[in-house]
Amino acid sequence: SRYAGRAHPSACGLLAHSLLDRGVQEQARDLSSKIKQRRKDKAAKYTVPIAKVEGLSEKDVFGVVSSGKRHKKHWKRMVNRPCFVGQDFTRKAPKFERFIRPMGLRFTKAHVTHPELG
């Protein structure tokens, strides 16, 4: 109705400035998706299946530590199982420490064995 008797602008090859870069954007999107897919394929080469492990209950893992003058505060927890801590792990001050990790149960290296890694 608007273009009665005239050719449509897209038929003449005329496009608005906002539509001129549309092809470039699609090419960029395709390129970025190809790069992402290649990165996923490269990462998939080194993946190994992880066995399903049942989670432990909070009662088994943590013990309640009472604190305060009358031992009424029960917000501290003592870790009863070995746990992994990173190289940059530093303890908080004992007064503010919510989870107490004993030195004997702290591991900085993960001891992992897997039959497929051989």
Backbone torsions as a table, in degrees:
resi	resn	phi	psi	omega
1	SER	NA	-41.8	-179.0
2	ARG	-71.0	-35.7	-175.5
3	TYR	-104.4	34.3	-179.2
4	ALA	-65.4	123.1	178.2
5	GLY	85.6	-10.2	178.8
6	ARG	-118.8	160.1	177.4
7	ALA	-78.7	145.3	177.9
8	HIS	-66.1	140.4	-177.2
9	PRO	-56.6	-35.5	-179.6
10	SER	-70.1	-27.3	178.2
11	ALA	-70.7	-30.6	-179.9
12	CYS	-81.6	-9.6	-176.2
13	GLY	91.9	6.9	178.0
14	LEU	-89.9	130.1	178.7
15	LEU	-133.4	153.6	175.8
16	ALA	-68.8	156.2	-178.7
17	HIS	-59.5	-35.1	-178.4
18	SER	-68.1	-23.2	-178.0
19	LEU	-94.1	-9.7	-176.4
20	LEU	-66.4	-35.0	-176.2
21	ASP	-88.4	6.6	-175.2
22	ARG	-61.2	-41.3	179.3
23	GLY	-64.3	-38.5	179.2
24	VAL	-64.5	-40.0	179.8
25	GLN	-64.8	-40.4	179.7
26	GLU	-66.2	-39.6	177.4
27	GLN	-63.2	-41.9	179.4
28	ALA	-64.5	-40.2	179.2
29	ARG	-64.3	-42.4	178.5
30	ASP	-62.9	-43.6	-179.3
31	LEU	-63.3	-44.1	-178.9
32	SER	-67.0	-36.7	178.3
33	SER	-68.5	-35.3	176.3
34	LYS	-64.4	-42.1	179.0
35	ILE	-63.9	-42.7	178.7
36	LYS	-62.5	-42.2	-179.6
37	GLN	-65.0	-40.8	178.6
38	ARG	-62.9	-39.8	178.3
39	ARG	-64.5	-40.5	178.2
40	LYS	-64.9	-41.1	179.6
41	ASP	-63.8	-40.2	179.7
42	LYS	-65.3	-39.9	179.2
43	ALA	-70.3	-34.0	-178.3
44	ALA	-67.3	-22.7	-179.9
45	LYS	-64.5	-29.7	-175.0
46	TYR	-103.5	6.0	-179.2
47	THR	-81.2	144.9	175.3
48	VAL	-125.3	149.1	179.7
49	PRO	-67.2	137.0	179.5
50	ILE	-102.7	129.4	-178.5
51	ALA	-67.7	146.4	177.6
52	LYS	-74.4	125.2	-179.4
53	VAL	-118.4	134.6	179.4
54	GLU	-76.9	137.9	179.8
55	GLY	-73.6	151.7	177.4
56	LEU	-92.3	150.2	179.2
57	SER	-76.1	158.4	-178.9
58	GLU	-64.3	-30.7	-180.0
59	LYS	-65.6	-36.4	179.6
60	ASP	-74.3	-37.1	-172.4
61	VAL	-82.2	-38.9	-174.5
62	PHE	-115.7	145.7	170.5
63	GLY	-113.1	143.1	-178.3
64	VAL	-80.1	133.4	177.0
65	VAL	-113.7	121.5	177.7
66	SER	-88.2	141.9	-178.5
67	SER	-137.1	178.0	-177.6
68	GLY	93.8	165.0	-175.8
69	LYS	-60.7	-40.6	-178.9
70	ARG	-101.3	10.3	-179.0
71	HIS	55.7	41.0	180.0
72	LYS	-94.2	-16.9	-176.7
73	LYS	-90.0	127.7	-176.5
74	HIS	-124.2	36.0	-176.8
75	TRP	-94.6	-5.2	178.2
76	LYS	-90.4	148.6	178.6
77	ARG	-130.2	138.3	175.7
78	MET	-102.5	130.1	-179.2
79	VAL	-80.9	126.6	-177.5
80	ASN	-99.4	-10.3	-176.1
81	ARG	-115.5	155.1	175.8
82	PRO	-60.8	142.7	-179.3
83	CYS	-140.1	154.4	-179.6
84	PHE	-92.6	131.4	173.1
85	VAL	-125.2	144.7	-178.1
86	GLY	-71.5	172.3	-180.0
87	GLN	-64.3	-30.9	-176.2
88	ASP	-94.7	21.0	-178.5
89	PHE	-72.8	128.1	172.8
90	THR	-130.7	140.9	179.9
91	ARG	-73.4	151.0	169.9
92	LYS	-80.6	169.5	175.0
93	ALA	-61.8	140.8	-174.7
94	PRO	-53.4	-30.2	-179.6
95	LYS	-66.8	-34.1	-175.1
96	PHE	-102.2	3.3	-175.2
97	GLU	-79.6	115.4	-180.0
98	ARG	-81.9	-44.5	179.0
99	PHE	-109.4	116.6	180.0
100	ILE	-92.8	118.7	178.1
101	ARG	-107.5	110.1	179.3
102	PRO	-63.5	148.3	-177.1
103	MET	-58.1	-38.3	-177.7
104	GLY	-67.0	-20.8	-178.4
105	LEU	-101.9	2.4	179.4
106	ARG	-91.7	130.6	176.5
107	PHE	-123.5	132.5	178.1
108	THR	-97.7	-15.9	177.7
109	LYS	-118.6	136.2	178.5
110	ALA	-86.5	123.0	178.9
111	HIS	-91.0	98.8	-174.1
112	VAL	-119.2	129.9	172.1
113	THR	-125.2	142.1	-179.9
114	HIS	-143.7	133.6	-176.7
115	PRO	-62.0	-31.3	-178.4
116	GLU	-79.9	-20.9	178.6
117	LEU	-80.8	-24.1	174.0
118	GLY	43.9	NA	NA
